[in-house]
Structure formats: C-alpha cells, structure tokens
Amino acid sequence: MTWTILVLVLGIALYVFSGKLVKQNAKKAADISYTKKAINVVAWLLMAGAVCRLVVPTYLVDVNPSIIQEMVESMQEKQQAEKNKLVRKYVREHADEMSADAPILGNESAEKTIYVWTAASCGYCRRVHGELESVLSERDDVRVVIKNFSIHGVMSDAPARAMIAAKLQGNDKAAKLVDMIMTREYRPQGKSEDPAKLAKEIESNIMKFAKEAGLDTEKLKQDMNGEVVARELKNVRDLAQQFEISGTPFLIINEQAFPGAVPASQIKAALDK
C-alpha cells in the first residue's frame, strides 16, 4: 500500500511539474513539446497503475466479492478438466492393470466401472461405501473397483491388506469381506497407546469377519504379507500421486474424477453421462 501511494504521488508530481522539468533541460521548442508529452504519458501510466492498485482490491473485496468467487470457481473447473484428461487417458490405457489385484463389487464383467480410493478407517469412505452399495443394488451394469488406501497407519493397514488378499481366494468372498469391514466396527473399543497391540487386536477382529465370509484365515494372513498385496498397495499409492489424490474418498466414474463424499444421486448421474 505504501509503495502504491508513493507511485501515485510521483505520477502526480511528474504531471504537475513536467513543464518546469522540460524547460530546465531542453533548448528547442520541439524538444520541449516532445519531452513534455513523454513525461505526461509516464505520469499518467504511474497514476493509472496506482489508482488501479488502490481501487480494484477494495472493489473486489467490499463491493463485488462474487467476482473473486467466480474467478476461483473458473480456475478450479479448468484444473479439474485437466485432471480429467489425465485420468481418462490413463484409465483407457491401464484399466486391466488397475483392477487386476483389487477387490471388485458388483458385476465383475459390467460395462461401466467405478474406481474408489478408500480407507476403512475413514468415516466419509464408509459413508460412500453405502452410497455405492445403493447404486449397485439398483443396476447390474456397474462394477466398483476398490483401491484400498492404507493412509492411517495401523487403523487402515490390516483392513486394506486383508481386503486385497481376500481376492486370491475368490472375488465373491473378497466382496463380502469388504462389505463387513466397511459397515461393521473392526476397531477395538478400548484405547491403546501401543501400536503393536492395537494392530494385533484389529487383525484379530478382521479375521473374525474373514472366517464369517468363508475365507481360509491362515492363508489370508500369509497372503496379506505377500507379493500381490504389496504390488496392489504400490499401485494404489502410485496412482494417487499421479492423479493428485490428497485424501479419501476419491472416485473415478466414467473416467471422470470426483473427490470427496459423493452421494448416490451424483454417482448415478455421472454413470449415465
């Protein structure tokens, strides 16, 4: 603000005293006229720039702040459009790779695919799971590929590994386990400050779900630390970085990116585009 005012004062001073400055430094009338015009142009530019710097922020903030909101929304739309181009290109070229090791809900051979980056320990993710189940209950032309994001330490690591490993015993069983983990409470009721103890209790609860889903729990435990699970977790992380996914849930519907807790109505609308 201080520099803007100084520039304004300088512009006014140049304009007011341009005649005197020219007379002192020029001898010919033509030189005086040309130099005075040049100084006046510079003075007007300085004054106009300073006035704009003083008036525009006040106008945008106090008089018409909706312009700023419109500018931000326009910028966000452009950024989202660029992200969708990246997502669309990658999904078309790597769809099989993205779903190879991931649990799939719904019709595995469905025409339309929803990819969801999710974490069992995320409340919004659990809500979106319910929205996705609602969509799947109404139509059989959709499948949901679960990209398990282990982002909350022990709270999300065992569930993510278990859901991925379960697919090695059949996707139908994996789908049952996914639904149990995302709709039931697997976290211990009491608080524990020992991460190792907490992880053990969480895994124990997960194994109870797995047994109920018809899984071989001993094999599941081995597979949770195997090559397939490690590969899928890496794929989830790599794609999250590539698509600039900063949190969960994050959905890709019809090759379009949808960050956040998307309701069933919006999911259906995106599928039908």
N, C-alpha and C positions, 0 to 999 in steps of 0.2 A: 504494500500500500504506500509506504514512504517513497519508494523509488518511482512509483506511478505519479505521485503528486509532484515530485521534483521534475520529472519529464514534462508534465503539463505546464509547470512554471517556466521551464526552459523554452518550450514551444511558444508560449505567450510572449516571453521576453524577446525571442528572436523576431516574432512578427511585429511587435511594437517598435523595437529599436533597429529594425533591418535597414531603414533609410540612413540612420546615422552611421551604422557599421559600414555601409557601402560607400558613403561619401568619404570616409576616412581612408579607405583602401582602394578606391578606383578613381581614375582621372578622366576618362572619356564618358560621355553621356550614355553611349551604347553599352559600355561595360557596366555602368551604374544600373541601368534598367535590367539587363540580363541577370546580373548578380543578385539584385533585389528580388526578382521573381524566383530565382533558385532558392534563396533563403526563405522566402514566404512559403514555397512548396514544402521545404523541410519542416518549417514551423507548423504548417497545417497537418502534416503527417504525424508529427510528435503529439500535437494536441488531440487529433482524432484517435490515435492509438491509446493515449492516456485516458480520454473520456470513455472509450470502449471498455478499457480495463476496469474503470470505476463503476460504470453503469450496468454492464452486462451481468456481472455476478449478482448484483442487487436485484436485477430484473428476474434472473433465473431462480434465485433462492426465495425472494419475498413476493414478487409479483406473479410470476408464472412458473412455479416449480414443476408443473406437469411436463414441461419440455425436457427437463433432465431425466425424468422417469421414462419418457418416450425414447430418449437417446439411449438410455441403459437397456431398455427392452429391445430396441433395434439391434444394438450390439450383441446382446445375448442370443437373439434369433440368428444372427449371422454366424456366431460361434457355434451354435447348435447345428446349423446347416452344414458347416464344415465338418463337425464331428460325425454327423450322419453320413456324409460322403465317405469318410474313413471307415466307419462301421459297415456300411453297405458293401464296399469293395472287399473288405476282409472277410465278412460273413459268406459272401458268394464264392470266395476262393478257398475258404477253410472250414466250411460247415461240418464236414465229416470229422475233421480233427477236433473241433470244438465240442462235439457230442460223443466222441469215441469212448472216453473213460468216465463220463459224467452220468449220474442218475437221471432218468427221464420219467416224467409224469405224463399220464395220458396215453394217447395212441402213438406208439413209437414210430410208426410209419406215416404219421399225419402230414398233411400238405403244408401246414403252417407251423412255424417254430417260434417259441419264446425262450430267450436265454435270460436267466436271472442270476445276478451275483448276489449272494445271500449269506448270512451268518446266523446260526441257530441262536446265538446269544443276543441278537438284535431284535428289539421289540417291534420295530417297523417291518422287519423282514418277516416276522411271524404273522403280522397282520396281512402283508402282501401274499403270503402263502395261502391264507384263507380266501383272498380275492381270486387268486389263480385257480384254486380248487373250485370256486364258484363258476368260473368260466369253463373249466374242464367238465363240470357236471352237466353243462348245457350243450356242449358241442364236441364232436369227435374228430374234427378236422384240425385239432391243435395239439401240440405236444410242448412240454415245458422242460428245458434242459437246465438242470440245477448246477450252477457253478459255485461250489462251496468255497467261501472266502474265510480263511482262518485268520481273523484280524484282532481277536480279543483274547489272545493267549490261551490259557487252559480252558477258558469258558467256551471257546469255539473250536479248539483244535481237535479234540477227540470226536465231537459230533461230525465235523467235516470229514475226518479220516474214515469214520465208520460208514457214513453215507456213500462215500466213493467206493470203499472196499466192498460194500454190500452188493454192488453191481456185479462183482465177479462171481456171485452165487445166483445171479438172475436179476434182471431189472425189475421184475414184479415184486420181489422181496425188498429190493432197494427202495422202491417207491413206497412200500408200506413203512419201512424204517424212517424214511424222510418225513412222512406224514406224522408218525409218532413223535419224532424229535421236535418237529416244528409246532406241534399242537399240545404236547404234554410238557410237564416240568421235569427236566432232567437234572437241574442244578440242585445241589444239596440245600436243605432248608437252613441249617446252621451255618454261621460264618466261620471260615477257616483262613488263617493267615499263612498257612503252609501250602505253597503251590503244588508240591508233590502229593500231599494228602488230598487236596482238592481235586487234582487231576485223576487220582485213583477212584475217588467217590463218583466223579462224573462218568468215568469209563464203566464203573460197575452198574450205574443206572442205565447207561446206553446198552450194555449187554443184556439187561433185562428186557428192554424193548426189542433187541435183536432176536432174542430167543422167542419172544411172542410173535415176531414176524416170520418165524420159521427158518432163521439163519443158523448156520453152524458157527457158534460163538468162538470156538478155538481157532477155526480157520479165519474168521473175521479179525481176530486180534493179530494174527500173523500178517494178514493182508494189509492191515492198517499201517504197517511199517514197511510195506513192500514197494516195488518199483512203480507199479501202476498208480498208486496213490500219490507218490512223490511226483510223478510226471504230471498228473492232473492238477495238483496244487500249484506246481510251477506254471502250468498253462493258465490257470486262473489268475495268478499274480502278474504274469507277463501281459495278458490281455487287459487286465485292469490298468496297468501302466500305459499301454498303447492307446486305450480308449479314454484315458484320463479319468478313471473312476476313483473318486476320493472317498466314497462311503457306500454303505449298503442301505436299502436295496437299490439295485440298478438293473433295469430291464432293457432288452433289445426285442422289439416287437415289429415284425415285418421289416426288419433291417433298419429300424429307427430307434434311437436311444431315448430312454425315459428314466431319468434319475429320480429317486425318491419313492414314497409310498403311493403307487398308482392304484386307483380304485378299479373295480371290475368293469364299470361302465366305460372308462377310458381305455382299458385293455381291449374290450370288445370293439370299440370304435377304431382303434389302431389296427386290429386284425382285419377289419372289413374295408380298409382303405385300398 
